[in-house]
Amino acid sequence: IKKISEYQLNGSDVWTYIPKIEIDCFPWDDNGYRPKTEVAMIYTDSFFRIKFTCYESTIKADYQCLNDPVWRDSCAEFFLNPSIDNDDRYMNFEMNAIGTMLLGFGCNRHERTAPDVNHEIFNIKTTVNKDNLAEYGHEYWSLQYDIPYEFLQRHFGKVNIESGMVLKGNFYKCGDDTEYPHYGCWNYIDYPVPDFHRPEYFGNLILE
């Protein structure tokens, strides 16, 4: 993961030269729907920034309230453990195509809590919103947001974000109630049924 100065962020579209990874593992595919999904991630002195680009000609985004079950919509997700040496918990950032967020943290699927947080701190930006959703007819939709270090430290204690640091995480694309239900991941999950809450299959995210 490349480090970018916040001055650079203000001056140009950094995503043009940031390497992208692809969510191309579909362990539970039973209908052939595997939408191309690219993810790019950078870090600055004060936050991580993540961008998803999801190539879908038809999307669903019904949920509009914080911590609604957005995984049922056209959804992109990032699960992150920023403190692998000191904490077994991880955070799940799940957002549908209009930027509705579900956020929780815990050690597994069943023992999770939702932090009391103002979603505005994440600076969520999308190419689709609830007003233009009905007219969506594009090749792709995109989602971008920030994860402030201050927020991570509030829940994980002191986290030193620096070059050489290794985080654990996984990126996902899903849509349980979409026309073609799908469950894609970046790092492969070897499990018999769809389950993104498998931290044992998180991949390494290395800060340059």
HELIX and SHEET records of a PDB file:
HELIX    1   1 GLU A    6  GLY A   11  1                                   6    
HELIX    2   2 VAL A   14  TYR A   17  5                                   4    
HELIX    3   3 VAL A   70  ARG A   72  5                                   3    
HELIX    4   4 HIS A  119  PHE A  122  5                                   4    
HELIX    5   5 LEU A  133  GLU A  135  5                                   3    
HELIX    6   6 TYR A  149  PHE A  156  1                                   8    
HELIX    7   7 PRO A  199  TYR A  201  5                                   3    
SHEET    1   A 3 LYS A   2  LYS A   3  0                                        
SHEET    2   A 3 THR A  37  TYR A  43  1                                        
SHEET    3   A 3 ILE A  21  GLU A  22 -1                                        
SHEET    1   B 5 LYS A   2  LYS A   3  0                                        
SHEET    2   B 5 THR A  37  TYR A  43  1                                        
SHEET    3   B 5 PHE A  47  CYS A  54 -1                                        
SHEET    4   B 5 TRP A 141  PRO A 148 -1                                        
SHEET    5   B 5 LYS A 125  THR A 126 -1                                        
SHEET    1   C 6 ARG A 112  THR A 113  0                                        
SHEET    2   C 6 MET A 101  GLY A 106 -1                                        
SHEET    3   C 6 TYR A  90  ASN A  96 -1                                        
SHEET    4   C 6 CYS A  75  ASN A  81 -1                                        
SHEET    5   C 6 VAL A 166  CYS A 174 -1                                        
SHEET    6   C 6 TYR A 183  CYS A 185 -1                                        
SHEET    1   D 6 ARG A 112  THR A 113  0                                        
SHEET    2   D 6 MET A 101  GLY A 106 -1                                        
SHEET    3   D 6 TYR A  90  ASN A  96 -1                                        
SHEET    4   D 6 CYS A  75  ASN A  81 -1                                        
SHEET    5   D 6 VAL A 166  CYS A 174 -1                                        
SHEET    6   D 6 GLY A 203  ILE A 206 -1                                        
END                                                                             
